[in-house]
Amino acid sequence: MSDQPSPRRRFQFSLRTLLIVVAFVAVAAAIVKWIAPPIHNRAVAGKWICKMNGLQFSATFTMDGHVVFRPVGVSGPDPYGGSYTFNPKDQTIELHLLVDKGGPGDMELVEATARLTQDGALIYGNRRFTRNP
């Protein structure tokens, strides 16, 4: 009999185990990707107000990425509605709006960019929106 200890056997993963681990990591990454946009949208979500030419406009951003622009106090269908994507790195908001051009069924998709300023205002075109408390 030899008194030498047996060489340590290295732990090895099988290919099947590796594929299962990769699948779990991919599912976890997909869940994080699905949850992440609403988390980023917290910086934008809520109601924003703008006064322009004596009229007051509101922009309502939801956590799930929808936006509605409307003159305050005006009833009827929303003149602007669509979706948005917030980019926290450069504080810009990509807007995808359906705009009513006046005729029945006459809608146009408008893509625009808005941005958040250092003082917390939202700039969209020549309009400056402030967060409604």
N, C-alpha and C positions, 0 to 999 in steps of 0.2 A: 504494500500500500504506500502510496505517496502522501506525504504530509503537506503538499503544496495546495493552497486554496484554489478552487476552480476559478477560472477567469470570469469576471463579471459580465453578465450578458447585458447588452444594451437594450433599452426599451425601444421598440419600433411600432409605428402605427401601420395598420394595413391600409391599402388603398381605399377600401370601403369606409373605414373610420375617417380618413382624411376628407372624402367626398361629403360625408354627413356633417362634419364640422364646417366645411366651406358652405354647405347649404344653410346651416343655422346662422352663420355670420351674414350671408346674403339676405336672409329673411330679416334679421335684426337691422341691417343697414336700410332695407326698404321701409321698415316701420319708422325708423328715425327720419328718413327722407319725407315720409308721409306726414309725420307730426311736426317737423321743423318749420314749414312755412307759416302755420298759424302762430307759432311761438315768435317768429320774426315779425309777424303782422301786428303784434301787440303795440309796437311803436306807432302804428298808423291807425289802428282800429278805433272807431268812435265817430263822433260827429264834429265836423269842421264847419266854420261859418265865415262867409265873406260878404262884405258890403261893397256894392258896385253900382254907380249911377242911381243911388237911392233905393235900390233893391237889395234884399238879403238873399244869398244863396247858401244852401247847405250841401255838404258832401258827407255821406255816411259810408264809412268803410267797415265791413264786417270782418270777423276773424277768419272766415273761410274764403276770403279773397274776392268778395263782391263789393261793388261800389255803386252808389246812386247819387247823382247830382240833381238838385231841383231848386227852383226859386222857393223861398220860404213863404208860406201862406197861399200858394197856388195849388188848387186841387186838380185832380185829373191824373192821367198817366204820367209816369216819370219821363221827363224829356231826355235824360241821359241815364243810362244804366249799363253795367258791364262788369268787368273783372279787373283785378290789379295784381301785380306782383311787386313786393317790396324787396329791394336789395339793400341790406343793412350796411354793406361795406362802403358804398358811396352815397348812401342815404337817398337813393332815387326810387321812384315808383313808376313802373311801367303800367300805363292805363290802356285798356281795351274797351272802348265805349261804343254802344249802339246809340246813335243820335237820330232823333226823329227830324226829318227834313221838311215836315209839314203836310205831306200828302198821305193818304191811307196806304199803309204798307211800305212807305218810303223811308226806310232806315238805312243808315250808312255806318260802317264800322270805322271808327277813328282810333288810331293808335297814337298815344302821346306820352310824354314823360313829365312827371312832376318831381319835385324834390323837397326834402325837409331842410330847413335852415337851422343855423346854430341856436337861434332864439325860439325854436319850436314851431315856426310857421310852416305851412305847406304852400309852395308856389306852383301854380298851374297856369301856364300861359302868362297873361298879364293880371291874373287874380292872385291875391294873397289871402289864404284861409288861415284862421286861428282856431285852435281847439276850443270847442264849446264846453264849458265846465259842467 
